[in-house]
Amino acid sequence: MPCKGTKRQLDKLGIPYDTVDTSVAGTEVVDMLKELGHLESPVVIVRNEFAEIVEHWSGHRIDNIRRLLA
């Protein structure tokens, strides 16, 4: 449910996103998320225009999602 809630909130606010299903993704994706310190889904990764990671979090964090609009 946290994944669906996060997608629903992003859609509601008009924030574009891509999804990766970790149950079918390769081990490199799961390893990258673990390296970032995440052990639960969803993981939100915010990148800048150069595709560099500028922020990331796990769990359904409406406060962080709303902050993206600022």
C-alpha positions as CSV (number, residue, x, y, z in Angstrom):
1,M,0.0,0.0,0.0
2,P,2.8,2.6,0.6
3,C,3.9,2.2,-3.0
4,K,0.3,2.9,-4.3
5,G,-0.1,5.8,-1.9
6,T,3.1,7.4,-3.0
7,K,2.2,7.0,-6.7
8,R,-1.3,8.4,-6.0
9,Q,0.2,11.5,-4.2
10,L,2.7,12.1,-7.0
11,D,-0.1,11.9,-9.6
12,K,-2.4,14.2,-7.6
13,L,0.4,16.8,-7.4
14,G,1.4,16.4,-11.1
15,I,4.9,15.3,-10.3
16,P,6.3,13.1,-13.1
17,Y,8.1,9.8,-12.1
18,D,9.3,6.5,-13.3
19,T,8.8,3.3,-11.5
20,V,11.0,0.2,-11.1
21,D,9.5,-3.0,-9.8
22,T,12.2,-4.4,-7.5
23,S,10.6,-7.8,-7.6
24,V,11.6,-8.2,-11.2
25,A,14.5,-5.7,-11.5
26,G,18.0,-7.0,-11.7
27,T,20.2,-7.3,-8.6
28,E,22.1,-4.1,-9.6
29,V,19.0,-2.1,-8.8
30,V,18.4,-3.8,-5.4
31,D,22.1,-3.4,-4.6
32,M,22.1,0.3,-5.4
33,L,19.1,0.8,-3.1
34,K,20.8,-1.1,-0.3
35,E,24.0,1.1,-0.9
36,L,21.8,4.1,-0.4
37,G,20.6,2.6,2.9
38,H,17.1,1.6,2.0
39,L,15.6,-1.7,3.0
40,E,11.8,-1.0,2.4
41,S,9.7,0.2,-0.4
42,P,8.9,2.6,-1.9
43,V,12.1,4.3,-2.5
44,V,11.9,7.8,-4.0
45,I,15.0,9.1,-5.7
46,V,15.1,12.7,-6.8
47,R,17.6,13.6,-9.5
48,N,18.7,16.9,-10.9
49,E,18.9,17.8,-14.6
50,F,22.3,16.0,-14.8
51,A,20.7,12.8,-13.5
52,E,22.7,13.1,-10.3
53,I,20.9,12.0,-7.1
54,V,20.1,15.0,-5.0
55,E,17.7,13.4,-2.5
56,H,16.3,10.0,-1.6
57,W,14.0,8.5,1.0
58,S,12.0,5.3,1.6
59,G,8.5,4.9,2.8
60,H,5.3,6.8,2.1
61,R,6.5,10.4,2.9
62,I,3.8,12.9,1.9
63,D,5.8,15.7,3.6
64,N,8.8,15.0,1.3
65,I,6.6,14.7,-1.8
66,R,4.9,18.0,-1.1
67,R,8.3,19.7,-0.5
68,L,9.3,18.8,-4.0
69,L,6.8,21.4,-5.3
70,A,8.6,24.2,-3.4
